[in-house]
Amino acid sequence: MKDKKIIERLAEQVREQHEANKKRIRYGFITMILSPFILYFVMWFTESDKVAFIIVWALVMFIISIYLLHVAYRDSLVDRTYSDLTDEKPQEKEDES
């Protein structure tokens, strides 16, 4: 009885973590799309060196990409750990868009 409650709580936490990770991924992609425009407008208003802004833009893209990879890896790790504990197949995430 106690094990079933623990598994149910774990399943709920896995679902909540997955929903939070979907939001993190969505915001990461939005940031990745908007950051070049923001940097362009900052460069335009400050009339600064274009090479410096290209370097900053490239660094921002790498940082966001690493963040997105980390979130996706952590999500798959949590899913695999949950499936190992419950002897279920890992969930297919058909709702990732």
Residue pairs with C-beta under 8 A, 6 or more apart in sequence:
7 85
7 86
10 82
10 85
10 86
11 82
11 86
14 78
14 79
14 82
17 75
17 78
18 75
18 78
18 79
18 91
18 93
21 71
21 72
21 74
21 75
22 95
22 96
24 71
25 68
25 71
25 72
25 96
28 64
28 67
28 68
28 71
29 68
31 64
32 61
32 64
32 65
32 68
35 57
35 60
35 61
35 64
36 57
39 53
39 56
39 57
39 60
40 53
42 48
42 53
43 50
43 53
76 90
79 90
79 91
79 93
80 90
82 88
83 89
83 90
83 91
